Amino acid sequence: VLRGLDYSVLDVKATRWHDDHNAFKNGMKDLEVMMTNVINTAFEGARTVIAGVELLEAFGSIAHREAIKRAVEKKTAELY
């Protein structure tokens, strides 16, 4: 993402950096919401405890951001 910018991110006079950074943060937030929706939808389809545990393992292994970790932890509490 940073390589595609036509200015240096270290240039203190480049005010567009704030706009680009906010766009990036908003995009990350949108992706977190989408991933949380995927997690919730996947668990709606899990009909057995084994299926739920398998989903916890799958989503737990890719949960690096706090919002995703919280969603997985919530589903863990619901499952057990």
PyMOL Python script that loads the backbone (N, CA, C, O; Angstrom):
from pymol import cmd

cmd.read_pdbstr("""\
ATOM      1  N   VAL A   1       0.823  -1.191   0.000  1.00  0.00           N
ATOM      2  CA  VAL A   1       0.000   0.000   0.000  1.00  0.00           C
ATOM      3  C   VAL A   1       0.866   1.254   0.000  1.00  0.00           C
ATOM      4  O   VAL A   1       0.610   2.193  -0.754  1.00  0.00           O
ATOM      5  N   LEU A   2       1.878   1.265   0.837  1.00  0.00           N
ATOM      6  CA  LEU A   2       2.730   2.449   0.916  1.00  0.00           C
ATOM      7  C   LEU A   2       3.539   2.659  -0.351  1.00  0.00           C
ATOM      8  O   LEU A   2       3.883   3.792  -0.688  1.00  0.00           O
ATOM      9  N   ARG A   3       3.837   1.610  -1.036  1.00  0.00           N
ATOM     10  CA  ARG A   3       4.638   1.738  -2.263  1.00  0.00           C
ATOM     11  C   ARG A   3       3.873   2.439  -3.368  1.00  0.00           C
ATOM     12  O   ARG A   3       4.482   3.027  -4.262  1.00  0.00           O
ATOM     13  N   GLY A   4       2.560   2.388  -3.325  1.00  0.00           N
ATOM     14  CA  GLY A   4       1.744   2.996  -4.368  1.00  0.00           C
ATOM     15  C   GLY A   4       1.524   4.491  -4.191  1.00  0.00           C
ATOM     16  O   GLY A   4       0.916   5.130  -5.049  1.00  0.00           O
ATOM     17  N   LEU A   5       2.000   5.046  -3.115  1.00  0.00           N
ATOM     18  CA  LEU A   5       1.813   6.478  -2.870  1.00  0.00           C
ATOM     19  C   LEU A   5       2.805   7.287  -3.706  1.00  0.00           C
ATOM     20  O   LEU A   5       3.938   6.869  -3.941  1.00  0.00           O
ATOM     21  N   ASP A   6       2.338   8.461  -4.147  1.00  0.00           N
ATOM     22  CA  ASP A   6       3.213   9.299  -4.970  1.00  0.00           C
ATOM     23  C   ASP A   6       3.911  10.369  -4.128  1.00  0.00           C
ATOM     24  O   ASP A   6       4.336  11.395  -4.657  1.00  0.00           O
ATOM     25  N   TYR A   7       4.029  10.131  -2.821  1.00  0.00           N
ATOM     26  CA  TYR A   7       4.746  11.031  -1.931  1.00  0.00           C
ATOM     27  C   TYR A   7       5.412  10.195  -0.845  1.00  0.00           C
ATOM     28  O   TYR A   7       5.083   9.024  -0.659  1.00  0.00           O
ATOM     29  N   SER A   8       6.326  10.793  -0.152  1.00  0.00           N
ATOM     30  CA  SER A   8       7.024  10.096   0.923  1.00  0.00           C
ATOM     31  C   SER A   8       6.199  10.187   2.204  1.00  0.00           C
ATOM     32  O   SER A   8       5.746  11.269   2.576  1.00  0.00           O
ATOM     33  N   VAL A   9       6.006   9.067   2.871  1.00  0.00           N
ATOM     34  CA  VAL A   9       5.244   9.077   4.126  1.00  0.00           C
ATOM     35  C   VAL A   9       6.014   9.800   5.228  1.00  0.00           C
ATOM     36  O   VAL A   9       5.438  10.154   6.257  1.00  0.00           O
ATOM     37  N   LEU A  10       7.304  10.018   5.020  1.00  0.00           N
ATOM     38  CA  LEU A  10       8.115  10.726   5.999  1.00  0.00           C
ATOM     39  C   LEU A  10       8.127  12.238   5.783  1.00  0.00           C
ATOM     40  O   LEU A  10       8.691  12.979   6.588  1.00  0.00           O
ATOM     41  N   ASP A  11       7.504  12.694   4.698  1.00  0.00           N
ATOM     42  CA  ASP A  11       7.446  14.120   4.399  1.00  0.00           C
ATOM     43  C   ASP A  11       6.373  14.771   5.278  1.00  0.00           C
ATOM     44  O   ASP A  11       5.181  14.519   5.098  1.00  0.00           O
ATOM     45  N   VAL A  12       6.800  15.609   6.230  1.00  0.00           N
ATOM     46  CA  VAL A  12       5.866  16.218   7.174  1.00  0.00           C
ATOM     47  C   VAL A  12       4.939  17.232   6.503  1.00  0.00           C
ATOM     48  O   VAL A  12       3.926  17.627   7.080  1.00  0.00           O
ATOM     49  N   LYS A  13       5.281  17.647   5.303  1.00  0.00           N
ATOM     50  CA  LYS A  13       4.432  18.606   4.592  1.00  0.00           C
ATOM     51  C   LYS A  13       3.374  17.915   3.730  1.00  0.00           C
ATOM     52  O   LYS A  13       2.498  18.580   3.177  1.00  0.00           O
ATOM     53  N   ALA A  14       3.446  16.612   3.613  1.00  0.00           N
ATOM     54  CA  ALA A  14       2.474  15.853   2.805  1.00  0.00           C
ATOM     55  C   ALA A  14       1.235  15.585   3.659  1.00  0.00           C
ATOM     56  O   ALA A  14       1.187  14.614   4.413  1.00  0.00           O
ATOM     57  N   THR A  15       0.247  16.446   3.532  1.00  0.00           N
ATOM     58  CA  THR A  15      -0.950  16.338   4.368  1.00  0.00           C
ATOM     59  C   THR A  15      -1.897  15.232   3.904  1.00  0.00           C
ATOM     60  O   THR A  15      -2.807  14.848   4.640  1.00  0.00           O
ATOM     61  N   ARG A  16      -1.694  14.728   2.714  1.00  0.00           N
ATOM     62  CA  ARG A  16      -2.554  13.655   2.210  1.00  0.00           C
ATOM     63  C   ARG A  16      -2.344  12.361   2.989  1.00  0.00           C
ATOM     64  O   ARG A  16      -3.182  11.462   2.937  1.00  0.00           O
ATOM     65  N   TRP A  17      -1.222  12.263   3.714  1.00  0.00           N
ATOM     66  CA  TRP A  17      -0.944  11.056   4.475  1.00  0.00           C
ATOM     67  C   TRP A  17      -2.070  10.751   5.459  1.00  0.00           C
ATOM     68  O   TRP A  17      -2.452   9.593   5.626  1.00  0.00           O
ATOM     69  N   HIS A  18      -2.596  11.770   6.100  1.00  0.00           N
ATOM     70  CA  HIS A  18      -3.680  11.569   7.066  1.00  0.00           C
ATOM     71  C   HIS A  18      -4.917  10.981   6.395  1.00  0.00           C
ATOM     72  O   HIS A  18      -5.561  10.083   6.937  1.00  0.00           O
ATOM     73  N   ASP A  19      -5.240  11.493   5.218  1.00  0.00           N
ATOM     74  CA  ASP A  19      -6.391  10.962   4.479  1.00  0.00           C
ATOM     75  C   ASP A  19      -6.165   9.510   4.092  1.00  0.00           C
ATOM     76  O   ASP A  19      -7.062   8.678   4.229  1.00  0.00           O
ATOM     77  N   ASP A  20      -4.961   9.207   3.606  1.00  0.00           N
ATOM     78  CA  ASP A  20      -4.654   7.835   3.211  1.00  0.00           C
ATOM     79  C   ASP A  20      -4.648   6.898   4.416  1.00  0.00           C
ATOM     80  O   ASP A  20      -5.114   5.762   4.332  1.00  0.00           O
ATOM     81  N   HIS A  21      -4.121   7.380   5.527  1.00  0.00           N
ATOM     82  CA  HIS A  21      -4.087   6.560   6.739  1.00  0.00           C
ATOM     83  C   HIS A  21      -5.502   6.288   7.252  1.00  0.00           C
ATOM     84  O   HIS A  21      -5.811   5.167   7.657  1.00  0.00           O
ATOM     85  N   ASN A  22      -6.356   7.303   7.234  1.00  0.00           N
ATOM     86  CA  ASN A  22      -7.744   7.113   7.647  1.00  0.00           C
ATOM     87  C   ASN A  22      -8.482   6.151   6.722  1.00  0.00           C
ATOM     88  O   ASN A  22      -9.285   5.340   7.182  1.00  0.00           O
ATOM     89  N   ALA A  23      -8.215   6.237   5.436  1.00  0.00           N
ATOM     90  CA  ALA A  23      -8.831   5.307   4.483  1.00  0.00           C
ATOM     91  C   ALA A  23      -8.375   3.885   4.769  1.00  0.00           C
ATOM     92  O   ALA A  23      -9.172   2.950   4.705  1.00  0.00           O
ATOM     93  N   PHE A  24      -7.100   3.719   5.084  1.00  0.00           N
ATOM     94  CA  PHE A  24      -6.573   2.398   5.420  1.00  0.00           C
ATOM     95  C   PHE A  24      -7.236   1.864   6.688  1.00  0.00           C
ATOM     96  O   PHE A  24      -7.661   0.709   6.726  1.00  0.00           O
ATOM     97  N   LYS A  25      -7.327   2.704   7.732  1.00  0.00           N
ATOM     98  CA  LYS A  25      -7.949   2.281   8.990  1.00  0.00           C
ATOM     99  C   LYS A  25      -9.411   1.899   8.775  1.00  0.00           C
ATOM    100  O   LYS A  25      -9.883   0.908   9.332  1.00  0.00           O
ATOM    101  N   ASN A  26     -10.123   2.679   7.975  1.00  0.00           N
ATOM    102  CA  ASN A  26     -11.526   2.370   7.696  1.00  0.00           C
ATOM    103  C   ASN A  26     -11.658   1.061   6.921  1.00  0.00           C
ATOM    104  O   ASN A  26     -12.579   0.281   7.162  1.00  0.00           O
ATOM    105  N   GLY A  27     -10.747   0.828   6.001  1.00  0.00           N
ATOM    106  CA  GLY A  27     -10.752  -0.431   5.261  1.00  0.00           C
ATOM    107  C   GLY A  27     -10.498  -1.623   6.168  1.00  0.00           C
ATOM    108  O   GLY A  27     -11.125  -2.672   6.020  1.00  0.00           O
ATOM    109  N   MET A  28      -9.572  -1.457   7.109  1.00  0.00           N
ATOM    110  CA  MET A  28      -9.292  -2.540   8.062  1.00  0.00           C
ATOM    111  C   MET A  28     -10.509  -2.803   8.944  1.00  0.00           C
ATOM    112  O   MET A  28     -10.832  -3.956   9.228  1.00  0.00           O
ATOM    113  N   LYS A  29     -11.174  -1.756   9.372  1.00  0.00           N
ATOM    114  CA  LYS A  29     -12.381  -1.905  10.199  1.00  0.00           C
ATOM    115  C   LYS A  29     -13.463  -2.638   9.422  1.00  0.00           C
ATOM    116  O   LYS A  29     -14.135  -3.514   9.968  1.00  0.00           O
ATOM    117  N   ASP A  30     -13.637  -2.285   8.150  1.00  0.00           N
ATOM    118  CA  ASP A  30     -14.620  -2.968   7.312  1.00  0.00           C
ATOM    119  C   ASP A  30     -14.294  -4.451   7.185  1.00  0.00           C
ATOM    120  O   ASP A  30     -15.186  -5.297   7.250  1.00  0.00           O
ATOM    121  N   LEU A  31     -13.018  -4.760   7.002  1.00  0.00           N
ATOM    122  CA  LEU A  31     -12.611  -6.167   6.901  1.00  0.00           C
ATOM    123  C   LEU A  31     -12.860  -6.910   8.209  1.00  0.00           C
ATOM    124  O   LEU A  31     -13.258  -8.075   8.190  1.00  0.00           O
ATOM    125  N   GLU A  32     -12.632  -6.254   9.344  1.00  0.00           N
ATOM    126  CA  GLU A  32     -12.903  -6.886  10.638  1.00  0.00           C
ATOM    127  C   GLU A  32     -14.390  -7.198  10.785  1.00  0.00           C
ATOM    128  O   GLU A  32     -14.759  -8.277  11.250  1.00  0.00           O
ATOM    129  N   VAL A  33     -15.233  -6.259  10.393  1.00  0.00           N
ATOM    130  CA  VAL A  33     -16.680  -6.475  10.470  1.00  0.00           C
ATOM    131  C   VAL A  33     -17.089  -7.624   9.562  1.00  0.00           C
ATOM    132  O   VAL A  33     -17.894  -8.468   9.956  1.00  0.00           O
ATOM    133  N   MET A  34     -16.545  -7.665   8.353  1.00  0.00           N
ATOM    134  CA  MET A  34     -16.861  -8.749   7.425  1.00  0.00           C
ATOM    135  C   MET A  34     -16.417 -10.099   7.986  1.00  0.00           C
ATOM    136  O   MET A  34     -17.147 -11.085   7.891  1.00  0.00           O
ATOM    137  N   MET A  35     -15.225 -10.139   8.567  1.00  0.00           N
ATOM    138  CA  MET A  35     -14.724 -11.388   9.125  1.00  0.00           C
ATOM    139  C   MET A  35     -15.559 -11.826  10.319  1.00  0.00           C
ATOM    140  O   MET A  35     -15.819 -13.018  10.484  1.00  0.00           O
ATOM    141  N   THR A  36     -15.981 -10.887  11.150  1.00  0.00           N
ATOM    142  CA  THR A  36     -16.857 -11.210  12.272  1.00  0.00           C
ATOM    143  C   THR A  36     -18.176 -11.786  11.768  1.00  0.00           C
ATOM    144  O   THR A  36     -18.705 -12.731  12.353  1.00  0.00           O
ATOM    145  N   ASN A  37     -18.702 -11.227  10.698  1.00  0.00           N
ATOM    146  CA  ASN A  37     -19.928 -11.757  10.104  1.00  0.00           C
ATOM    147  C   ASN A  37     -19.722 -13.169   9.568  1.00  0.00           C
ATOM    148  O   ASN A  37     -20.604 -14.019   9.698  1.00  0.00           O
ATOM    149  N   VAL A  38     -18.571 -13.420   8.969  1.00  0.00           N
ATOM    150  CA  VAL A  38     -18.261 -14.768   8.480  1.00  0.00           C
ATOM    151  C   VAL A  38     -18.220 -15.752   9.648  1.00  0.00           C
ATOM    152  O   VAL A  38     -18.764 -16.852   9.553  1.00  0.00           O
ATOM    153  N   ILE A  39     -17.579 -15.362  10.741  1.00  0.00           N
ATOM    154  CA  ILE A  39     -17.491 -16.224  11.919  1.00  0.00           C
ATOM    155  C   ILE A  39     -18.887 -16.526  12.449  1.00  0.00           C
ATOM    156  O   ILE A  39     -19.215 -17.683  12.712  1.00  0.00           O
ATOM    157  N   ASN A  40     -19.708 -15.497  12.608  1.00  0.00           N
ATOM    158  CA  ASN A  40     -21.063 -15.699  13.122  1.00  0.00           C
ATOM    159  C   ASN A  40     -21.892 -16.601  12.214  1.00  0.00           C
ATOM    160  O   ASN A  40     -22.613 -17.477  12.691  1.00  0.00           O
ATOM    161  N   THR A  41     -21.790 -16.387  10.920  1.00  0.00           N
ATOM    162  CA  THR A  41     -22.540 -17.204   9.962  1.00  0.00           C
ATOM    163  C   THR A  41     -22.062 -18.648   9.978  1.00  0.00           C
ATOM    164  O   THR A  41     -22.875 -19.568   9.892  1.00  0.00           O
ATOM    165  N   ALA A  42     -20.768 -18.858  10.086  1.00  0.00           N
ATOM    166  CA  ALA A  42     -20.232 -20.216  10.121  1.00  0.00           C
ATOM    167  C   ALA A  42     -20.750 -20.971  11.339  1.00  0.00           C
ATOM    168  O   ALA A  42     -21.093 -22.149  11.239  1.00  0.00           O
ATOM    169  N   PHE A  43     -20.808 -20.303  12.483  1.00  0.00           N
ATOM    170  CA  PHE A  43     -21.283 -20.974  13.691  1.00  0.00           C
ATOM    171  C   PHE A  43     -22.781 -21.232  13.656  1.00  0.00           C
ATOM    172  O   PHE A  43     -23.257 -22.160  14.310  1.00  0.00           O
ATOM    173  N   GLU A  44     -23.530 -20.441  12.915  1.00  0.00           N
ATOM    174  CA  GLU A  44     -24.959 -20.709  12.765  1.00  0.00           C
ATOM    175  C   GLU A  44     -25.183 -22.037  12.054  1.00  0.00           C
ATOM    176  O   GLU A  44     -26.173 -22.724  12.304  1.00  0.00           O
ATOM    177  N   GLY A  45     -24.265 -22.392  11.174  1.00  0.00           N
ATOM    178  CA  GLY A  45     -24.389 -23.641  10.429  1.00  0.00           C
ATOM    179  C   GLY A  45     -23.800 -24.849  11.143  1.00  0.00           C
ATOM    180  O   GLY A  45     -23.978 -25.979  10.688  1.00  0.00           O
ATOM    181  N   ALA A  46     -23.112 -24.633  12.238  1.00  0.00           N
ATOM    182  CA  ALA A  46     -22.500 -25.747  12.975  1.00  0.00           C
ATOM    183  C   ALA A  46     -23.580 -26.433  13.804  1.00  0.00           C
ATOM    184  O   ALA A  46     -24.175 -25.822  14.692  1.00  0.00           O
ATOM    185  N   ARG A  47     -23.829 -27.709  13.506  1.00  0.00           N
ATOM    186  CA  ARG A  47     -24.910 -28.435  14.177  1.00  0.00           C
ATOM    187  C   ARG A  47     -24.416 -29.346  15.296  1.00  0.00           C
ATOM    188  O   ARG A  47     -25.218 -29.848  16.084  1.00  0.00           O
ATOM    189  N   THR A  48     -23.115 -29.562  15.373  1.00  0.00           N
ATOM    190  CA  THR A  48     -22.574 -30.442  16.412  1.00  0.00           C
ATOM    191  C   THR A  48     -21.461 -29.724  17.156  1.00  0.00           C
ATOM    192  O   THR A  48     -20.899 -28.741  16.672  1.00  0.00           O
ATOM    193  N   VAL A  49     -21.155 -30.234  18.341  1.00  0.00           N
ATOM    194  CA  VAL A  49     -20.063 -29.662  19.119  1.00  0.00           C
ATOM    195  C   VAL A  49     -18.746 -29.843  18.366  1.00  0.00           C
ATOM    196  O   VAL A  49     -17.897 -28.951  18.365  1.00  0.00           O
ATOM    197  N   ILE A  50     -18.581 -30.986  17.733  1.00  0.00           N
ATOM    198  CA  ILE A  50     -17.352 -31.244  16.972  1.00  0.00           C
ATOM    199  C   ILE A  50     -17.184 -30.212  15.857  1.00  0.00           C
ATOM    200  O   ILE A  50     -16.085 -29.705  15.636  1.00  0.00           O
ATOM    201  N   ALA A  51     -18.269 -29.906  15.163  1.00  0.00           N
ATOM    202  CA  ALA A  51     -18.199 -28.894  14.097  1.00  0.00           C
ATOM    203  C   ALA A  51     -17.827 -27.534  14.688  1.00  0.00           C
ATOM    204  O   ALA A  51     -17.050 -26.786  14.094  1.00  0.00           O
ATOM    205  N   GLY A  52     -18.381 -27.217  15.854  1.00  0.00           N
ATOM    206  CA  GLY A  52     -18.044 -25.957  16.505  1.00  0.00           C
ATOM    207  C   GLY A  52     -16.584 -25.887  16.911  1.00  0.00           C
ATOM    208  O   GLY A  52     -15.940 -24.850  16.750  1.00  0.00           O
ATOM    209  N   VAL A  53     -16.057 -26.988  17.438  1.00  0.00           N
ATOM    210  CA  VAL A  53     -14.646 -27.032  17.832  1.00  0.00           C
ATOM    211  C   VAL A  53     -13.751 -26.878  16.612  1.00  0.00           C
ATOM    212  O   VAL A  53     -12.738 -26.181  16.668  1.00  0.00           O
ATOM    213  N   GLU A  54     -14.115 -27.521  15.519  1.00  0.00           N
ATOM    214  CA  GLU A  54     -13.321 -27.386  14.292  1.00  0.00           C
ATOM    215  C   GLU A  54     -13.315 -25.931  13.808  1.00  0.00           C
ATOM    216  O   GLU A  54     -12.287 -25.432  13.349  1.00  0.00           O
ATOM    217  N   LEU A  55     -14.460 -25.256  13.912  1.00  0.00           N
ATOM    218  CA  LEU A  55     -14.516 -23.842  13.526  1.00  0.00           C
ATOM    219  C   LEU A  55     -13.662 -22.995  14.454  1.00  0.00           C
ATOM    220  O   LEU A  55     -12.974 -22.079  14.004  1.00  0.00           O
ATOM    221  N   LEU A  56     -13.700 -23.299  15.757  1.00  0.00           N
ATOM    222  CA  LEU A  56     -12.860 -22.563  16.699  1.00  0.00           C
ATOM    223  C   LEU A  56     -11.381 -22.717  16.356  1.00  0.00           C
ATOM    224  O   LEU A  56     -10.619 -21.751  16.406  1.00  0.00           O
ATOM    225  N   GLU A  57     -10.990 -23.925  16.012  1.00  0.00           N
ATOM    226  CA  GLU A  57      -9.582 -24.158  15.634  1.00  0.00           C
ATOM    227  C   GLU A  57      -9.229 -23.379  14.375  1.00  0.00           C
ATOM    228  O   GLU A  57      -8.171 -22.755  14.303  1.00  0.00           O
ATOM    229  N   ALA A  58     -10.108 -23.414  13.389  1.00  0.00           N
ATOM    230  CA  ALA A  58      -9.832 -22.734  12.120  1.00  0.00           C
ATOM    231  C   ALA A  58      -9.759 -21.220  12.308  1.00  0.00           C
ATOM    232  O   ALA A  58      -8.809 -20.578  11.859  1.00  0.00           O
ATOM    233  N   PHE A  59     -10.759 -20.658  12.969  1.00  0.00           N
ATOM    234  CA  PHE A  59     -10.782 -19.204  13.145  1.00  0.00           C
ATOM    235  C   PHE A  59      -9.757 -18.748  14.178  1.00  0.00           C
ATOM    236  O   PHE A  59      -9.208 -17.651  14.068  1.00  0.00           O
ATOM    237  N   GLY A  60      -9.499 -19.577  15.171  1.00  0.00           N
ATOM    238  CA  GLY A  60      -8.502 -19.216  16.176  1.00  0.00           C
ATOM    239  C   GLY A  60      -7.111 -19.083  15.592  1.00  0.00           C
ATOM    240  O   GLY A  60      -6.312 -18.262  16.042  1.00  0.00           O
ATOM    241  N   SER A  61      -6.828 -19.890  14.593  1.00  0.00           N
ATOM    242  CA  SER A  61      -5.494 -19.859  13.989  1.00  0.00           C
ATOM    243  C   SER A  61      -5.264 -18.614  13.131  1.00  0.00           C
ATOM    244  O   SER A  61      -4.118 -18.252  12.865  1.00  0.00           O
ATOM    245  N   ILE A  62      -6.332 -17.962  12.701  1.00  0.00           N
ATOM    246  CA  ILE A  62      -6.164 -16.768  11.860  1.00  0.00           C
ATOM    247  C   ILE A  62      -6.548 -15.482  12.598  1.00  0.00           C
ATOM    248  O   ILE A  62      -6.501 -14.396  12.020  1.00  0.00           O
ATOM    249  N   ALA A  63      -6.924 -15.603  13.869  1.00  0.00           N
ATOM    250  CA  ALA A  63      -7.349 -14.430  14.644  1.00  0.00           C
ATOM    251  C   ALA A  63      -6.126 -13.709  15.196  1.00  0.00           C
ATOM    252  O   ALA A  63      -5.553 -14.122  16.205  1.00  0.00           O
ATOM    253  N   HIS A  64      -5.736 -12.644  14.535  1.00  0.00           N
ATOM    254  CA  HIS A  64      -4.588 -11.855  14.981  1.00  0.00           C
ATOM    255  C   HIS A  64      -5.020 -10.471  15.467  1.00  0.00           C
ATOM    256  O   HIS A  64      -4.382  -9.896  16.349  1.00  0.00           O
ATOM    257  N   ARG A  65      -6.071  -9.951  14.911  1.00  0.00           N
ATOM    258  CA  ARG A  65      -6.556  -8.630  15.322  1.00  0.00           C
ATOM    259  C   ARG A  65      -7.492  -8.789  16.505  1.00  0.00           C
ATOM    260  O   ARG A  65      -8.158  -9.814  16.651  1.00  0.00           O
ATOM    261  N   GLU A  66      -7.536  -7.765  17.350  1.00  0.00           N
ATOM    262  CA  GLU A  66      -8.296  -7.849  18.598  1.00  0.00           C
ATOM    263  C   GLU A  66      -9.780  -8.111  18.371  1.00  0.00           C
ATOM    264  O   GLU A  66     -10.385  -8.898  19.098  1.00  0.00           O
ATOM    265  N   ALA A  67     -10.369  -7.467  17.382  1.00  0.00           N
ATOM    266  CA  ALA A  67     -11.797  -7.659  17.125  1.00  0.00           C
ATOM    267  C   ALA A  67     -12.102  -9.100  16.739  1.00  0.00           C
ATOM    268  O   ALA A  67     -13.126  -9.653  17.141  1.00  0.00           O
ATOM    269  N   ILE A  68     -11.225  -9.695  15.971  1.00  0.00           N
ATOM    270  CA  ILE A  68     -11.424 -11.084  15.549  1.00  0.00           C
ATOM    271  C   ILE A  68     -11.189 -12.019  16.730  1.00  0.00           C
ATOM    272  O   ILE A  68     -11.922 -12.993  16.906  1.00  0.00           O
ATOM    273  N   LYS A  69     -10.184 -11.734  17.530  1.00  0.00           N
ATOM    274  CA  LYS A  69      -9.934 -12.542  18.724  1.00  0.00           C
ATOM    275  C   LYS A  69     -11.147 -12.516  19.653  1.00  0.00           C
ATOM    276  O   LYS A  69     -11.536 -13.549  20.199  1.00  0.00           O
ATOM    277  N   ARG A  70     -11.741 -11.339  19.830  1.00  0.00           N
ATOM    278  CA  ARG A  70     -12.925 -11.225  20.687  1.00  0.00           C
ATOM    279  C   ARG A  70     -14.083 -12.038  20.136  1.00  0.00           C
ATOM    280  O   ARG A  70     -14.803 -12.688  20.894  1.00  0.00           O
ATOM    281  N   ALA A  71     -14.268 -12.009  18.825  1.00  0.00           N
ATOM    282  CA  ALA A  71     -15.357 -12.775  18.212  1.00  0.00           C
ATOM    283  C   ALA A  71     -15.151 -14.267  18.428  1.00  0.00           C
ATOM    284  O   ALA A  71     -16.102 -14.992  18.720  1.00  0.00           O
ATOM    285  N   VAL A  72     -13.912 -14.727  18.285  1.00  0.00           N
ATOM    286  CA  VAL A  72     -13.619 -16.149  18.497  1.00  0.00           C
ATOM    287  C   VAL A  72     -13.792 -16.499  19.975  1.00  0.00           C
ATOM    288  O   VAL A  72     -14.331 -17.558  20.298  1.00  0.00           O
ATOM    289  N   GLU A  73     -13.345 -15.634  20.867  1.00  0.00           N
ATOM    290  CA  GLU A  73     -13.508 -15.887  22.301  1.00  0.00           C
ATOM    291  C   GLU A  73     -14.984 -15.936  22.690  1.00  0.00           C
ATOM    292  O   GLU A  73     -15.377 -16.746  23.529  1.00  0.00           O
ATOM    293  N   LYS A  74     -15.790 -15.087  22.092  1.00  0.00           N
ATOM    294  CA  LYS A  74     -17.233 -15.096  22.363  1.00  0.00           C
ATOM    295  C   LYS A  74     -17.836 -16.419  21.928  1.00  0.00           C
ATOM    296  O   LYS A  74     -18.643 -17.006  22.649  1.00  0.00           O
ATOM    297  N   LYS A  75     -17.447 -16.892  20.748  1.00  0.00           N
ATOM    298  CA  LYS A  75     -17.970 -18.164  20.261  1.00  0.00           C
ATOM    299  C   LYS A  75     -17.463 -19.325  21.115  1.00  0.00           C
ATOM    300  O   LYS A  75     -18.170 -20.316  21.299  1.00  0.00           O
ATOM    301  N   THR A  76     -16.256 -19.207  21.630  1.00  0.00           N
ATOM    302  CA  THR A  76     -15.727 -20.235  22.532  1.00  0.00           C
ATOM    303  C   THR A  76     -16.589 -20.321  23.779  1.00  0.00           C
ATOM    304  O   THR A  76     -16.946 -21.415  24.218  1.00  0.00           O
ATOM    305  N   ALA A  77     -16.921 -19.180  24.348  1.00  0.00           N
ATOM    306  CA  ALA A  77     -17.758 -19.155  25.547  1.00  0.00           C
ATOM    307  C   ALA A  77     -19.157 -19.715  25.252  1.00  0.00           C
ATOM    308  O   ALA A  77     -19.724 -20.430  26.079  1.00  0.00           O
ATOM    309  N   GLU A  78     -19.698 -19.401  24.108  1.00  0.00           N
ATOM    310  CA  GLU A  78     -21.021 -19.914  23.738  1.00  0.00           C
ATOM    311  C   GLU A  78     -20.997 -21.415  23.523  1.00  0.00           C
ATOM    312  O   GLU A  78     -21.961 -22.107  23.851  1.00  0.00           O
ATOM    313  N   LEU A  79     -19.918 -21.918  22.981  1.00  0.00           N
ATOM    314  CA  LEU A  79     -19.821 -23.351  22.682  1.00  0.00           C
ATOM    315  C   LEU A  79     -19.665 -24.182  23.941  1.00  0.00           C
ATOM    316  O   LEU A  79     -20.242 -25.263  24.059  1.00  0.00           O
ATOM    317  N   TYR A  80     -18.879 -23.669  24.885  1.00  0.00           N
ATOM    318  CA  TYR A  80     -18.644 -24.415  26.113  1.00  0.00           C
ATOM    319  C   TYR A  80     -19.565 -23.909  27.176  1.00  0.00           C
ATOM    320  O   TYR A  80     -19.537 -24.402  28.303  1.00  0.00           O
TER     321      TYR A  80
END
""", "prot")
cmd.dss("prot")
cmd.show_as("cartoon", "prot")
cmd.util.cbc("prot")
cmd.orient("prot")
